Amino acid sequence: MPEVFSHPFGISWRKALVSIPRAVPNFVLHFTNPQGPQPMVFNLPSRKDHLIPVYVFIPPKHAPGRLVKPGAHLKSALRKENHEDEDPGFPVLVDFHGGGFILGSCQEQTPFCAQMCRELNCVVISVDYRLGPYAKYPAANFDAEDVVNAVIDPERYAYRVLRDSINSSLEKAGRSPIALDSTRIAFSGFSSGGNLALNLVLSTKDDPTLHGDWPSPVPWSHEREIPCLLFYPSLDCRLLPHERPRPEGLDPPSGFVERWKIEKELMPTYLPVARRGDPRASPGLADITPADEADRTEYGLHPKAKMFLVLPQFDSLNEQSLVWIDKVRDQNRGGDLLVEEVQGVVHGWTQFPDAWLEEGHRVLKSQVFERARTFLAVWWGITDKQAQSSSGISALKGNTPTNGAPNTEVLQAPPHSENALRPSYNSGRAGNHLNADVDQIFALSKGRGGNVNVNVDELFAKAKQEQLDQQEQQHKEQEEQQREREREKQEEEKEQQQLRDDRDDDGTATKTNTPGEPSKTLTEQE
């Protein structure tokens, strides 16, 4: 690939190192995801002849939207009667892996995607979006939007390719074709994938990246709610990981990522400093509700967006999320945000293999995924009859407040061991009544988040200034090197001219005699 050789060696070897996990063959998924289903993998056409690899998980032969008991094995689910003709199509969850836009893959998402597919009976599409350094911002955003368009926009060529590819694979497996319900779509993302998921429900005016408006790929006239699962998302990319404020108790980074400066060297190759403050690069900076009332009908957070936010205790992204929670609340969308703060766990713990986790953390992972599943079921409109096999969903739907926010009390689970989920809380003002946890978290956001945001502004300005200073210094060094080369060239030309002059002087001072006769000076000849 030509792009492999288009970067300095220091960038290329680091990229090669973090890309090693992507070389793992897909048959390994049978071990990491023994319950199934296993994904079908194919490419979707995108803009400028680009192809986007996607991992697509197809549910067992159940009626679309019908829930199966959590933990049910795929083989037992397949023995159920096929009711695919009872519903216009399967809901679709579009998922995005994490990795700071420089690493990560759909393979690490397989257990989560398969669980959502298996237990919700929905189609899950995991997107293998482009990464740095070979791609530049906003390539990942474009890939995310193009996959969403393939799901919901029948005018797109990829819309037909997606469905034909799915049904062709099903036909080879001896299964009947399926339909996709483009009205029931949801997004999920982990870390940088959460950045992409949130971006999909934002519309920005006069966006500095495109130098024009940048609308959400989902029309504002979309008829159903759009659930968004945001697992420890990257909402403010102005600071690199080593520059962010760290929560108390979070150990300094270690290991090869820190030792070999993987993030410090690679992340700027995808997102340069000058673009980090753009609202699409840092969606936490985008308007939730525009100040100008005339803009509220087409810009800001999508009116149908419903968000589920998961925050691990030990995560340097937490502070920016607290600032964003406060922003969502202050801009009158708190009723559409549900937050889970998880004690005792680190960034990315949900994607670690269960064998790597201690028992308490495995339980927390299971609880969070169950609540995410419940959140999707509620907003996708699972009926009470369909929900009988899933504890809590009927009650959750029955207790949904009038402001459209799920009742968070139903989502609570009893603490397990010392590492427990804090009580769930709703960040909205349902009837202007907030529980104590909400008041505490927003007090924390006000007290710490404001200061953190000021620090981010200062640090970001400092980082930009350092980059400008570095560029200026490099320019000065280049100019000095150029002047030195010119001086050396002048000296060399001067020496050569002196040699020529010396040879000319020797030629005029010596007369050549006939062969065999000794040379004589002009004085001797005279």
Secondary structure, 3 states (H helix, E strand, C coil): CHHHHCCCHHHHHHHHHHCHHHHCCHHHHHHHCCCCCCCEEEEEECHHHCEEEEEEECCCCCCCCCCCCCCCCHHHHHCCCCCHHHCCCEEEEEEECCCCCCCCCHHHHHHHHHHHHHHHCCEEEEECCCCCCCCCCCHHHHHHHHHHHHHHCCCCHHHHHHHHHHHHHHHHCCCCCCCEEEEEEEEEEECHHHHHHHHCCEEEEEECCCCEEECCCCCCCCCCCEEEEEECCCCCCCCCHHHCCCCCCCCCCCCHHHHCCHHHHHHHHHCCHHHCCCCCCCHHHCCCCCCCHHHCCCCEECCCEEEEEEEEEECCCHHHHHHHHHHHHHCCCHHHEEEEEEEEEECCHHHCCHHHCCHHHHHHHHHHHHHHHHHHHHHCCCCCCCCCCCCCHHHHHHCCCCCCCCCHHHHCCCCCCCCCECCCEECCCHHHCCCHHHHHHHHHHHHHHHHHHHHHHHHHHHHHHHHHHHHHHHHHHHHHHHHHHHHHHHHHHHHHHHHHHHHHHHHHHEECCCCCCCCEEHHHHC
